[in-house]
Amino acid sequence: MRFTDIRDSIVSIMRHNLEVQQSGKATDSSILNPYVVGTYGIGKTCCVNDAIKVLGSDWGCVPYRLSDHEPTILSGCRIPNKEGTEVVIARPDWHVKVWDAFNNGKKYGVLFLDEVAEAEMQVLNVGRQLINGLGIGEFKLPQGWFIALAGNRVKDKAGAKRLPTHFKDCLVFLEADADLEDTCSYGVESGWDFKVVSYLRARPEFYCNNDPLEDVSPNPRSWERVSNALKLKGLGASVLQQIITGTVGESACADFIGFLKVIKDVPEFLNLDNLIANPKTARIPERPDVQYALCGALSGKATTSNIGNIIAYISRFKELEMAVVCIKDAVKRDNSFASHPEVKAWLKSTGRELMV
């Protein structure tokens, strides 16, 4: 599933859970527990966080890594009372964190159990009680709070183990697939360096190639780190190249550096303001990868006063996809562009379906 589909599924599931619970007819099988599973580094956690944003400000999210905990921590440590006459159960930390969020205005929310498949069997056995009953023993989630989970696949050799059948039976499996356009949209919204986003669109073969036998591989998470690496100060080109190699691997790094060298020598990048000021006569580069990069740079330069000129320039591209990329990224960075008269006119004349 695409990440946008998983996000929308989680949103729908949580609204369903809330409706069922408020009806007073909730059962173990009527409350659904989404489990996002897929290879490492593709943004499974982001799916859950994005779903909470869509649900609204009344919703909170408490992340909790099952792999970090022992069963006695999850269910509450047994300790003697002050008098030493009996054993009492201390509140587990997940219970404290969730109720703190609830008492601070999060009427609804999700206890997000991450790295599920890396947890020990005893933890999963206790965790099943939390999932199936929205609590363990006397420690319950507040009304309006539910469970979401995420984990890696066994075949990716990321430390994941096969889940026991009784645990899997509590879950709704949402199989996550790395999706280039979803990643690029996320990158634009998150402020990635436009060169990384443009490169991935131009060279999708290096987008996500996880290899368990390699120390590092290109995937959405590692490309985000490359974007951050490009912001480092005081480093020579050779040192920066070694850092990128140590982030996405030698082959991906070599190809990315080659891409940077190409666009560095393109005159249009040296004076984007002049290009925007002369959209009818400015030269259009021939190479598709350079066009992608130029569209990424122009989307970042877009303002309410120059968007018309940018549209006039990108509309001259033979491949309409390039123009679509530029407008989509501009709108992702600033949603107010969606209602701009010149953007709306371009959409109407070009075909709104191209933006989907």
N, C-alpha and C positions, 0 to 999 in steps of 0.2 A: 504494500500500500504506500501511496505517496504520503509525505508528512502532513500535507494539508488535509488529506482524507482522514488520517489518524487523529489529528487535532480535532476535526469536526466530529469524529466518532466519539472521542472522549467527552466533548461538550454535550453531545446528545445523550450519552450514557449518564452523565452526572445530573442532567436535568430530569431524566427518567427516574434515577434513583431518588432524587429529592421529591418528585411527585408521588412515587410509590410510598416513600416513608411518611410523607405528610398525610397520605390517605389512610394510614393506620393499618395497611394490609401488607406490609413488608415481610418477606420471608427470605431464607437463605438463597433461594433460587431467583427471587424477583430483583434482588440487588445485584447489579453487574459490576465486575471488577476487571477493568481493562488492563491487559498486560502487553506492553510494547516490547517486542523482541526483534532483534536484528543484529547485524555485525557491529563491531565497535567503531566509534568515532563518526557516526553518521547523524547524530543529533536526536537520539531517542528522548533524552531528558528535555530537550527543547520542545518536543511535541506536547509534553505534559504542561510545561510552564506556559506555552502559548495558549493552550486550552483554558487555563485558569484566567489568563488575560481576557479571553473572549467572554468567559462567564461573568466577569465584572468585578468591581471593587469590593463587593460583599464576600467574595470568595478568596480563601487563602490556600497556601500550599506549604506543607511541612515536609521537607526531604528527609529521608531516613534510610541509610544504607544497611541493608540486612547483613551484608558480608562483614560489617564491622562489629557485629554484636554476638554475644553468647545467649543461649536460651534463658538463663537466669536473669539477664539484663532486660530481655524483651518482655518477660512475664512479671518482672519485679523481684528484686533481691529479697531473700528471706533473712531477716535479722531479728535478734532478741529485743523485746521491749525494754524500757528503762528499768523495770523491776526484775527483768530476767526470768519472768514466770512463763512467758510464752513467746512463740515466734510470730512476727508480723511481717507483712509484705510491703516493702517500700514502693512508692509510685515509680513506674518505669519512665525513662526520660521522654519517650515518644508521647506519653500521656501528659506530661508536664508541658511539653512544647505545643501540642495541639490545643490544650485548654488555655494556655497563655494567648495563643492566636485568637481563639474564640472570645476570650474576655477582652481582647483589644479590638473588637469590632468585626472580626471575620465570622459572620453568622454561619457561613457555609464554607466547605473546603475539602481538601484532599490530603490525606497522609500518603505521601509518595514513597513507596518502598522500592528503592533502586538496588541494582546489582543483586537481584534475587537469585539468579542461577549460580552465583559465587558463594552463597551462604551455606553453612554446614547443615546437615540433615536435621539435627536436633532443633536448630533455629527455624527451619522450614516447618517442622511439626508444630512448634509453638505459634509460628506465624500464620499457619492455617486457621487457628482459632481467631486471630485478629482479623483475618480477611473474611472468614465465613460469618463471624458474629459481630463484626465491627467493634471488637474489644477482646480483652483477655481477663477472664474472671470478673472481679469487681471493677476493673478499669475499662471504661467504655469511651468511645468517641462521642463528642457532642452530637445531638440531633442535627442533621444537615451536613455532617462530615462523612466522607467515604474513602475508599482505598483505590489507588492506582499503582501500577507496578511497571518495572522495566528490567530488562536483562539481556545478556549476550547469548549467542548461539554456541552450542558445544563444538560444532565443526570449525569455528574460528579460533579455537585454542586460546581463548582469552580468560581461562580460569573457570569457565562455566561448566557446571555439572548437570546431568539429566535430572529434571525435577521429578519427584515421586508422583505417581498417578493421582493419589488423593488430593495433592496440592494443585496439580494442573486442572483437576475437575472443578476448582473454584474460579477459574480464570476465563476471560474472553481474550483469546490470542489475537493481537493485531501485529501482523508481520510487516516490519518496516523495511522499505527499499530506499536506497539512496537515490534521490531525484535531483538532477542538476538544476532545474529551474527553481525548485523550492529552495535549494541551497543558495543560489544566486540572489533570490528575493530576500532571503534571510541576511545574506551578506550586505546587500544594499541598505536594508533597514538598520543593520547593526553598525554601519559605518566602515565596512572593510575597505581597504585600498582598492580603487577602481581597477587597478592593473590586475589584481588577483581575480576579481569577478570576470573581467573581460577575457583573461587567459582561459579560465575554465570554460567559458562559452565557446571560445575558439578551439580549444584543445580538450574536448570532453574525454578523450582516451586516458588522460591523466587525472581525471576527477576523483575517482574512488577505486583504488586497486589494492585493497588490504591483502597482505601476504603474511600469514603467521610465521613464515620462515625468516622474514626480514625484521631488522630492528625497528625500522620506521617505514611507513607506507603513506602514499597520498590518500587522504580521505577528507571529508568536509571539516572535521576538527583540526587536522594538521594544516589545511589551507588557511583556516582562520589564524592559526599561529604564524603562518608565513606573512599574512597581512600585518600582524603585530610586529613581526621581525623587520618589516620594511620601514617601520617608524623608529628603529633604533638609531641613536646618534653616535658619532665619533668612531665608526667602524669603516675599515677599508672594504673595497668591493670583494676581495678574495675572502676576507673573514665573513662577510655577510653571506657569501655563496656557501661557505662551509656550514653556517648556521641553517640555511635553507635546506642543504643536503641532509643535515641531521634532523630535519623536520618532515620532509616528504620523500627522501631517498634520492639517490644519485641521478637516476634517469629523469625523474620528474623535475628535479632542480635544473639539470642541464637544459631541458626543453624550455623551462620557464625563464631562465637567464637569457636564452637565445631570443625568446619573445621580447624581453625587456630591451635587448640591444636593438632589435628591429624598430620598435616604436620610438626609441630614443633618437633615432636618426630621421624620423619623419618630421618635416618642417612644420606641419600643421600643429604638432604638439608644442612647438616652441612659442606659438602665439595664438592661443585659442581665442583670445579677445578679437583679434583681427579676423579670424575665420568667422566668428559669430557676427561680426559687423558687416561681413560681405558674403552672405549665405548663397547668393546666386552665382558667384564667380569663384569662390574658394575651391581649390582642387580637392577631388575625392580620391583617397588612396586606392590602389588596385587590390592589395592583399586583403582577403576577408578577415584575417586575424587582426590586422591593423584597423580595419573598419570597426570591429567589435570594441577594440580599445578606445578608439576615438569616440564612439557612441557612449562608452562608459565615462569618459572624461567630460563630454558635453552634458550628460545628465547631471553630473556633479556641479557643473557651472550654471545650470538652469536657474533663472529667476523669473518673476512675473513679467519683467520688462523685456527679457531677451528670449523667452520661450518661443515666440513667433518666428524669430530668425533661426533658431535651432531647428524648428520644424521645417522651415523652408530649405535648410541645408540637407537634413537627413532624408527628406522626401525625394531628393535627387538620386539616392542610392538605387541601384538596380534591384538589389535584394531588399524587399520591403521588411523582411524580418529584422534588419538592422535598425530601421526606424522604430519598429515596435519595441525592441529592446531598450532603446534610448528613452522613449516615452514611459514605458513601464517602470524603469529605474527611477526616473524623475518623480513619478507619482509615488513610488515606494518611499523615496526620501522625504517628500512633502506632499501629503494627500490633498492639499489645497489646489494643486495643479489639475486635479480631476475635474474641478468646476471652472477652470480657466477658459474663457471664450475660445481662444485659438486652439487649445487642446481639444475641447468639445467639437469644434468644427473639423479638426483633423480626424477625430474618431468617427464622426458622421460620414465623412467622405471616404475614409480608408476602410472602414468596416470594424465595428466594435468587436466582432468575434475574434479578430486578430489579437486582441489584448488578453484573451482568456488563457 
